[in-house]
Each structure stands twice: as C-alpha cells, then as structure tokens.
Amino acid sequence: MNPYDYARNLANALKESQEYKEYANIKSEVANIPEVNKMLVDFQQKQYQFQVAQMTGQKPDPAAIKEVQDLLGVLNQNPKAAAYLQAEMKFTQMVAEIYNIIGEAIKL
C-alpha cells in the first residue's frame, strides 16, 4: 500500500472516530445558534491572532489577552459553546498526537 492509501485510510478512521463525530455534531448544533456561533468565531479569530503574534515573536498585548480570556469565560458559561470548545480540543489533541507519531517515525 502506498502512503496515499494509508492517508486515505487514516482520514476515514478520523471521520469514524468518536472524537470527530462528537465535534461534528456539536459544530452543526452551534451553527444553528447565531449568537453562540458568532461568539465562537470571534473567539477563534482573536485566539488565532494571538497565536500568530506569539509565533512571530511579538509580545502579546495584555488587553488582547484579557479580551480572549474574558470571551473564553463567557463561552464556558454557555453549555453549547463549552461543549463545542471541549469537543474541538479533544479532536485537535487527537490529530496532534497522530502528527507527533508520524513525525517521530520519520524523525521530523
């Protein structure tokens, strides 16, 4: 089997995983709640900007950090938003662990 076939098998296994199913389910539920969806999108954009700043060596703005933390606090008080964030984290963690396994195998 060539690497592309293994990649397709891995992609299918990811789609069949409980982590992905939970993530996809809550993601579709949240998409139908406009105010929660808007808060999550806003949070993700701010979090991404924060991560980009860190990766480029910029010192994070304390006000921006507080804004992200405050928004996270609000999101965690909403059961659907909190479930989404938890499901996203579990799925992302699984993908990161798989990437690490592949990296170790080929000495990245």
Contacts in CASP RR format, 6 or more apart in sequence:
PFRMAT RR
TARGET T0000
AUTHOR 0000-0000-0000
METHOD contacts of the structure
MODEL  1
MNPYDYARNLANALKESQEYKEYANIKSEVANIPEVNKMLVDFQQKQYQF
QVAQMTGQKPDPAAIKEVQDLLGVLNQNPKAAAYLQAEMKFTQMVAEIYN
IIGEAIKL
10 98 0 8 1.000
14 20 0 8 1.000
14 94 0 8 1.000
14 95 0 8 1.000
14 98 0 8 1.000
17 91 0 8 1.000
17 94 0 8 1.000
19 87 0 8 1.000
19 90 0 8 1.000
19 91 0 8 1.000
19 94 0 8 1.000
20 91 0 8 1.000
22 87 0 8 1.000
22 90 0 8 1.000
22 91 0 8 1.000
23 87 0 8 1.000
23 88 0 8 1.000
23 90 0 8 1.000
23 91 0 8 1.000
25 87 0 8 1.000
26 80 0 8 1.000
26 83 0 8 1.000
26 84 0 8 1.000
26 87 0 8 1.000
27 84 0 8 1.000
27 87 0 8 1.000
27 88 0 8 1.000
29 80 0 8 1.000
29 84 0 8 1.000
30 36 0 8 1.000
30 37 0 8 1.000
30 40 0 8 1.000
30 80 0 8 1.000
30 81 0 8 1.000
30 84 0 8 1.000
31 37 0 8 1.000
33 80 0 8 1.000
36 78 0 8 1.000
36 80 0 8 1.000
36 81 0 8 1.000
36 84 0 8 1.000
39 71 0 8 1.000
39 74 0 8 1.000
39 75 0 8 1.000
39 78 0 8 1.000
39 81 0 8 1.000
40 75 0 8 1.000
40 81 0 8 1.000
40 84 0 8 1.000
40 85 0 8 1.000
42 71 0 8 1.000
43 68 0 8 1.000
43 71 0 8 1.000
43 72 0 8 1.000
43 75 0 8 1.000
46 64 0 8 1.000
46 67 0 8 1.000
46 68 0 8 1.000
46 71 0 8 1.000
47 68 0 8 1.000
49 64 0 8 1.000
50 60 0 8 1.000
50 64 0 8 1.000
50 65 0 8 1.000
50 68 0 8 1.000
53 59 0 8 1.000
53 60 0 8 1.000
53 61 0 8 1.000
54 60 0 8 1.000
72 85 0 8 1.000
75 81 0 8 1.000
75 82 0 8 1.000
75 85 0 8 1.000
76 82 0 8 1.000
76 85 0 8 1.000
102 108 0 8 1.000
END
